[in-house]
């Protein structure tokens, strides 16, 4: 059983070491998804479900949600990141500043 504890400790150290990289990738992916989703939804006029088919391979964990009242699309990676983009008329879609 000591090997199980050793493996658990090594796995925990690996997660602590890689968490900043995972978080950075999640931030980038959610911002990209929000921008692409916003343009797809409000510039092209497509449905949000249709917009998710435009994602690059490897973005399966990113989901989109919509706030129709403010014309904002939010891209989210569970437990790691969430970014939004807002339709600004002639300026297109602008990514909201990170919190």
N, C-alpha and C positions, 0 to 999 in steps of 0.2 A: 503493500500500500504506500510506502514512502515515495515511490515513483509517481504516483498520482498527485501527491502534494507537490512534488518537484515540477511536474508538468504544469500544474495549475499556477504555480508561482511564475514559471517562465512565460506562460500565456498571458498572465496579468502584466508582466513587464513589457511584453511585446505590445499589448494594447496601449499602455501608457506611452510607449515610445512612438507608436504610429498614430495615435489619436489626433495630433495636430495636422498631420497629412490627410487623414480621413475627413476631418472637419473642413480643411481648405478645399478639398475636392467637392465636398457637399455644398459649400458656399458657392463655388464656381458653377456647379451643375444646376443649383436652384436658381441662381441669377440668370443663367443662360436660358433655362426653361421658362422663366417668367417673361423674359424679353421676347423669345420666339413665340410663346403662347399668346402674349398680348398682341403682337403684330398679326399673328394668324387670326385671332378672334376679332380684333377691332379694325384692322386695316383690310384684311381679306374677307372678313365677315363669315368665317367658318365656325363650326361648332367646337366647343372645348374638347370633346372626345376626338374629333378629327385632328385637332392641333397636336395631340399627344403622339400621333403617328409620325410627326416631323422630328422627333427626338433622335439624336445620334445613338448608335449602339453603345450599350453600357449605361444608359440612363434609365434603366427599368425601375429603379427605386425612387425616382423623382415623380411627384404627382403635382397636378395643377388644380387650383381652385379659383373661383371667380367672384368678385364683388361687382355686380352689374351697376349698382348705384354710383360707384366711383370710377367705373371702367378700369378696374385693377385686376391683374392676374397675379396669383402667388404660386411660386414653385417651392416645393418642400421636399426635404429628405428627412424621414422620421428620426427624431431625437438628435439630429445634427445641425440642420440649417433650414432657413426659410427666407426667401427674398421675393420682393414684389416689383412689378412694373406697371406703370399707369399710362393709359392712352392720353396723349396731350394734343390732340387735333393735328394740325399741320406739322408739328414737330415729331409725330409718330409716337412710339412707346419709349418711355424713359424709366430706367431702373431707379426705384426709390433708394435713398441712402440707407446703408446698413445701420442697424440700431446699435 
